[in-house]
Amino acid sequence: MRVAMYYNNKDVRVEEMAIPRIGPDEILVKIWASGICGSDALEWYRVPKAPRVLGHEIAGEIAELGADVQGWKIGDRVFVSHHVPCNMCRYCLSDHHGTCDTLKTTNFDPGGFAEFLRVPAVNVRNGLYALPDSMSYEEAVFIEPLACIYRGQHNAGWLPGRCVVVIGSGIAGLMHVKLARTAGASRIIAVDVNLQRLEAAVQFGADRSLLADEDLIQRLKEANNGRLADLVIVATGAQKALHQAFHAVDRGGTILFFAPADPDVRVDMPFNHWWWQEVKIVASYAAGPRDIRAAIELIGSGRITVTDMITHRLPLERAVEGFGLVAAARDSIKVVIEPQR
């Protein structure tokens, strides 16, 4: 089979690899669509593990079933979670699935930028979901990222009728805008350094967009009746954005740190200010079963549309172009690889 082998963002090669053999508790999935996540293009994280077939935002159909797999059949249209929790440890039972040891050790073989992948037994047990008939494969690519978005906002506490500021208007920030709109935010303000992405944020549901410059906090107050934000979602790891979040949150508000930063990034914490103002700080990583089910329902029911975010649909042979687009963070929103083209 063909795979897109990642070496770095400028070196992604189409190579041949044997179709994985499955065990009795495993399945083989034929991949029809696989999204490039922003984390796929983080070279500080990916290059030390290269060469590797990446891709975890996948949708496909069951091509082969292990002898002991029950309840599924060849041809079933599925989404499969690449990192799955055990659902039994103290962390899972306290709704911290993202910190589960099992979640951190599970993955696909090889990855979603391939014609086929093997789904290990634990992923079959804890991470295999049927796609609704109404959902296309390219829509299903958004299940995993939307589940992570859902988890983040859930962790931060649903705030219908409140003001939400989203700092960073890449694909994650834009999906936060869409979910916040659906969840009943009274006002959504998007912040970014890129004018094109700010235009997209307004298109996808933001009431206002603001450039992330030195006057941001003053303009935020002007856009929100003199107040700061009830919820600040930081959907970028840029150090400046982290600092801006500290000053954008209102008294009694919440900051959600959603995206990773470079390993050497350090942020001074205005401790007394936050203590006096009763500011809550929340972080969120990955998604659990509840979040995935919610994402499937939100997309499948049409409450959140996602195909309007796809800017590029590319075959495996053009995967390197896709990585370049995602890494540049300028001329794309969502890039989807279609391995069967």
C-alpha positions in Angstrom: 0.0 0.0 0.0 1.0 3.6 -0.4 1.8 5.8 2.6 2.9 9.4 3.1 6.1 9.0 5.2 6.9 12.1 7.3 10.5 13.2 7.7 9.9 16.9 8.3 7.4 19.5 7.0 9.2 19.9 3.7 10.0 16.2 3.3 7.0 13.9 3.1 7.5 11.0 0.7 5.1 8.6 -0.8 6.5 5.2 0.0 5.3 1.6 -0.2 4.6 -0.4 2.9 3.0 -3.8 3.4 -0.7 -3.8 4.4 -0.7 -4.6 8.1 -1.8 -8.0 9.2 -4.5 -8.0 11.9 -4.9 -10.2 14.9 -8.1 -11.9 16.0 -9.3 -8.9 18.1 -8.3 -6.3 15.5 -9.7 -4.7 12.3 -8.2 -3.3 9.1 -9.6 0.1 8.0 -9.6 1.4 4.5 -8.9 5.2 4.8 -11.0 7.5 2.7 -10.2 10.8 4.4 -7.6 11.9 6.9 -7.1 15.5 8.2 -3.8 17.2 8.8 -3.8 18.4 12.4 -1.8 21.4 13.5 0.1 19.1 15.8 1.2 17.0 12.8 3.3 20.0 11.7 5.0 20.7 15.0 8.5 19.8 14.0 10.0 20.1 17.5 7.6 17.2 18.4 7.4 15.2 15.2 10.9 15.3 13.7 12.7 13.4 16.6 10.2 10.5 16.0 10.6 10.6 12.2 10.4 8.9 9.8 6.8 8.0 10.6 3.4 7.8 9.0 1.3 10.4 10.8 -2.5 11.1 10.7 -5.0 10.6 13.4 -8.1 12.5 12.2 -9.4 9.6 10.1 -12.6 8.2 8.5 -12.9 5.0 6.5 -14.6 1.6 6.2 -13.8 -1.8 7.7 -11.9 -3.8 5.1 -11.1 -6.8 7.3 -12.3 -8.2 10.6 -10.4 -10.3 13.1 -12.0 -13.7 13.9 -13.0 -12.6 17.4 -14.4 -9.1 16.6 -18.2 -9.0 17.1 -20.8 -6.5 16.4 -19.1 -5.1 13.2 -19.0 -6.2 9.6 -16.9 -5.5 6.5 -18.0 -2.3 4.8 -19.1 -0.6 8.0 -18.3 3.1 7.9 -16.3 4.1 10.9 -14.4 6.7 12.9 -11.6 5.3 15.0 -9.9 7.2 17.9 -6.1 6.8 17.8 -5.5 7.5 21.5 -7.9 5.6 23.7 -8.3 5.6 27.5 -8.8 2.5 29.6 -12.0 3.9 31.1 -11.1 2.1 34.4 -8.3 3.9 36.1 -8.7 6.6 38.7 -8.1 9.3 36.1 -10.7 8.0 33.7 -13.2 7.5 36.5 -12.7 11.2 37.5 -13.2 12.4 34.0 -9.6 13.1 33.2 -9.3 10.7 30.3 -6.5 12.8 28.7 -4.2 11.9 31.6 -4.8 8.1 31.4 -1.6 6.0 30.9 -3.3 3.8 28.4 -4.3 6.8 26.3 -0.7 7.9 26.0 0.5 4.5 24.8 -2.2 3.7 22.2 -2.0 4.5 18.4 -2.7 3.3 14.9 -0.5 1.1 12.7 0.8 2.9 10.8 -1.1 6.2 10.7 -3.9 7.9 8.8 -1.9 9.1 5.9 -2.0 5.6 4.4 -4.4 3.5 2.3 -5.0 1.1 5.1 -4.3 0.9 8.9 -4.5 -1.7 11.5 -6.6 -0.9 14.6 -5.3 -2.6 17.7 -7.6 -4.5 20.0 -7.8 -1.8 22.7 -8.7 0.8 20.1 -11.4 -1.6 18.7 -12.8 -2.0 22.3 -12.6 1.6 23.4 -12.4 3.8 20.3 -14.4 2.5 17.4 -17.6 4.4 16.4 -20.1 3.9 13.5 -20.7 6.9 11.3 -24.2 8.1 10.8 -25.6 7.5 7.3 -25.9 11.2 6.9 -22.2 11.9 7.6 -19.7 12.0 4.8 -16.1 10.8 5.3 -14.7 14.3 5.0 -17.2 15.5 7.7 -16.0 12.6 9.9 -12.5 13.9 9.7 -13.6 16.6 12.1 -14.9 14.2 14.8 -11.6 14.0 16.7 -10.7 17.7 16.6 -14.3 18.7 17.5 -14.3 16.2 20.4 -11.2 17.9 21.8 -12.8 21.3 21.4 -15.9 20.1 23.2 -13.9 18.7 26.0 -12.0 21.9 26.4 -15.1 24.0 26.7 -16.8 21.5 28.9 -13.7 21.6 31.2 -13.9 25.4 31.3 -17.6 25.3 32.2 -20.4 26.0 29.8 -21.1 29.7 29.8 -24.3 30.5 27.8 -25.0 34.2 27.8 -21.4 35.1 28.4 -18.6 36.7 26.4 -16.0 34.4 24.9 -12.7 35.6 23.5 -10.8 33.1 21.3 -7.1 34.0 20.9 -5.7 32.2 17.8 -7.9 31.8 14.8 -6.4 28.7 13.2 -8.5 25.6 12.7 -8.8 25.0 16.5 -9.7 28.5 17.3 -12.3 28.6 14.5 -13.9 25.4 15.8 -14.0 26.9 19.3 -15.9 29.9 17.7 -18.4 27.5 16.1 -19.0 25.5 19.3 -19.3 28.6 21.4 -21.9 30.0 19.0 -23.8 26.8 19.2 -23.5 26.7 23.0 -25.2 30.1 23.4 -22.3 32.6 23.9 -23.7 36.1 24.0 -20.6 37.6 22.3 -17.7 35.9 20.6 -14.5 37.9 19.9 -11.7 36.3 17.8 -8.1 37.4 18.1 -5.3 36.7 15.7 -2.3 38.2 13.9 -3.6 37.1 10.5 -6.3 39.2 8.8 -7.5 36.3 6.6 -8.1 34.1 9.6 -9.9 36.9 11.4 -12.2 37.2 8.4 -12.8 33.5 8.6 -13.6 33.8 12.3 -16.4 36.3 11.6 -17.7 34.0 8.7 -17.9 31.1 11.2 -19.7 32.9 14.0 -17.5 35.5 15.7 -19.2 38.8 16.4 -16.0 40.8 16.3 -12.4 40.2 15.3 -9.4 42.0 16.7 -5.7 42.1 15.7 -3.4 40.8 18.4 -1.5 44.1 18.8 -0.5 46.3 21.8 -3.9 47.9 22.0 -5.8 44.6 22.2 -7.0 44.9 25.8 -8.4 48.4 25.3 -10.2 47.4 22.1 -11.5 44.3 23.8 -13.2 46.5 26.4 -14.6 48.7 23.7 -16.1 45.7 21.9 -17.6 44.3 25.1 -19.3 47.3 26.8 -16.3 48.1 28.9 -15.7 44.6 30.2 -13.2 41.9 29.7 -14.0 38.3 28.8 -15.8 35.8 30.9 -14.0 33.0 29.1 -10.7 33.3 27.3 -9.7 30.4 25.1 -6.1 30.3 24.1 -6.0 28.2 20.9 -2.3 29.0 20.1 1.0 28.3 21.9 2.5 31.7 21.0 4.1 33.2 24.1 2.6 36.6 23.4 -0.9 35.1 23.3 -0.4 33.4 26.6 0.5 36.8 28.2 -2.5 38.5 26.5 -4.8 35.9 28.0 -3.8 37.0 31.5 -5.0 40.5 30.8 -8.1 39.7 28.7 -10.0 37.8 31.4 -12.6 39.5 33.6 -13.0 39.1 37.4 -14.4 35.7 38.2 -13.6 34.5 34.6 -11.8 31.5 33.2 -8.8 31.0 31.0 -8.7 27.8 29.0 -5.2 26.8 27.7 -6.0 24.6 24.8 -2.8 24.5 22.6 0.7 23.4 23.4 3.6 25.8 23.3 7.2 25.2 22.3 9.1 23.2 25.0 11.2 26.2 26.1 8.3 28.6 26.6 8.0 30.0 30.1 5.3 32.4 31.3 5.3 34.6 34.4 2.2 34.2 36.3 0.5 37.3 37.9 -0.4 35.3 41.0 -1.8 38.1 43.3 -3.9 39.6 40.5 -5.5 36.3 39.7 -6.0 35.5 43.4 -7.8 38.8 44.0 -9.8 38.5 40.9 -10.8 34.9 41.4 -9.6 33.8 38.0 -9.8 30.1 37.1 -7.2 28.5 34.9 -8.1 25.3 33.0 -6.2 23.1 30.6 -7.5 20.4 28.3 -5.8 17.7 26.3 -7.3 15.0 24.0 -10.9 13.7 24.1 -12.8 11.0 26.0 -15.7 8.8 24.9 -18.3 11.4 26.0 -16.7 14.1 23.9 -16.5 11.9 20.8 -20.1 10.9 21.1 -21.0 14.6 21.4 -18.9 15.5 18.3 -20.6 12.8 16.3 -24.0 14.1 17.3 -23.1 17.8 16.7 -21.8 17.1 13.2 -24.3 14.4 12.3 -27.3 16.5 13.3 -26.1 19.5 11.4 -25.9 21.6 14.5 -22.3 22.3 13.6 -21.2 22.4 9.9 -17.6 21.6 9.1 -17.2 21.1 5.4 -17.1 24.9 4.9 -13.8 24.8 6.7 -12.1 22.5 4.2 -9.8 24.6 1.9 -7.8 21.8 0.4 -8.5 18.1 -0.6 -5.3 16.4 -1.7 -4.2 12.9 -2.7 -1.3 11.2 -0.9 1.1 12.3 -3.6 0.5 15.9 -2.5 0.8 15.4 1.2 4.0 17.4 1.4 2.1 20.3 -0.1 -0.6 19.9 2.6 2.0 19.9 5.4 3.5 23.1 3.9 0.1 24.8 4.0 -0.6 23.8 7.6 2.9 24.8 8.7 2.7 28.2 7.0 -0.7 28.9 8.7 -1.7 31.4 6.1 -3.5 30.1 3.0 -5.4 27.2 4.5 -7.9 26.3 7.2 -8.4 22.6 7.0 -6.4 20.3 4.7 -7.7 16.8 4.1 -5.7 14.0 2.5 -7.7 11.4 0.5 -5.6 8.2 0.3 -7.8 6.4 -2.2 -7.5 9.1 -4.9 
